[in-house]
Amino acid sequence: MRTQRRIWWSMIALLVVVWMIGVNAKLDLVAGSAFAAMIGWWFVGGFCSRILGAMIVSSIRCHGCGLEIPAVTHWRIGSYTDHRARHFLWAKNPLDGARPGHMDCPQCSCTIIL
C-alpha cells in the first residue's frame, strides 16, 4: 500500500506546486486548472494510483535475502485467502475491506512491507 500512497501524494504535491506557480505568476487559467485537478485527484486518485502502481511494480524483493516474489499471486489477508491470483494492490478482503499491508518472506521469514 506504500506504493499507492507514494503515487497519490506525489501527484498531489505536483499539483500544489503547479497551483502555487499559477497563483504567484498571476496565471488564472493555470491556477484554476491545477485546483480543479487537485479536487478531481482527491476523489479519483486512489483508483488511478492503483492502476499506475500495478503497471510499475511487477515483483517484490525481500530486503533480508533478496528473494524476488511476484506481485501477482493468491494473497492471504487476515483469515481470508483470495480465490484467484491478483496484483497486491488490487487484493482486498471482501469481509472487512482490508488490504495486504505486509507479508512474510517464504525463504527467510523476514517481514516485507508492501
N, C-alpha and C positions, 0 to 999 in steps of 0.2 A: 504494500500500500504506500510505501515511501515513494516509489516511482511515480505513482499517480499524483501524490501531493506535491512532489517537486515540479512536475509539469504544470500543474494547476497554479501554484504560487509563482512560478517563473513567468507565466503568461500574465497574471495579474500585475506583477511588478513591471513588466514591459509596458503594459497598457497605462499604468500610473505614470511612468516616465514620459510616455508619449503625450499623455494628457497634460502633465506639468509643462512640457516644452511648448505645447499648443497654447496654454494659458499665458505663459511668460512671453511668448513671441506674438501674442495677440492674434493668433490664427484660430478664429472661432470655429471654422469647419473641422480642423484637425482636433481641437479640444472636444468639440461636440461628438465627433465620430468616435474618439477614444473613450469618452464617457459612456456612450451607448454600447460600445464593445465590452467595456467593463461590466456593465449591467447584464448583458447577454451572457458573458463568460461566467458570471456568478451563478447563473441558473443552469446553463448547459455545459459548463466547463468540466464537470465531473465525468460526464459521459464521453466528451471529446478527449479528455486526457487519458481515459482508459483505452480508447481506440489507439491513440498515439503511443502509449506505453506498450500495448500489445504488439504494435508494429516494430518498436525499437528493441524490446527485450526478448531474446529467444532462448536464453538459458540463465541459470542462477549458479554462481560459483561459491563454493564453501570457502570461507576465509581460513579455516583450520587446516584442511588437507588439499584444497584446490580442486575438488571434485566438481565437474560440470553436471548440473541437474537440469533436464529440460523444463522449460516454463509451462509446457502443456502436458498435463498428466491428470490422474484422478486425485483430487485434493481431499484431504480429511480436515473438516472444520468442526471442532468440538466432537460431538458424538456422531455427526453426520459425515458420511463418505459419499462424495459426488458419484453419480452413476455413469458419467461419461467424461472423457478427457477434455479439459478446458484449460485456457491460459489462467495463471494465478490471479490476474487482475479481474477476470470475469467469474471466478468461482465465488459462490455465495450460498450460505446456509439458508434454505427456504423456511426453516422454523423460526429463526430469530433475526435473520438478515445479517449475521456476522460474516466477515470475510477473513481469509487466512492472513495473519499478520506475521507469522513465523513458522518455521519447520525445522525438524532435526535432520542433520546430515546422516544418510544411511551408512556411511563409512566410518565417521569418527564421532558421531553423536553430538557434534557442535550445533548450537542453535543458529539458524540463518534467518535474519530479519528480512522480510520481503518488502 
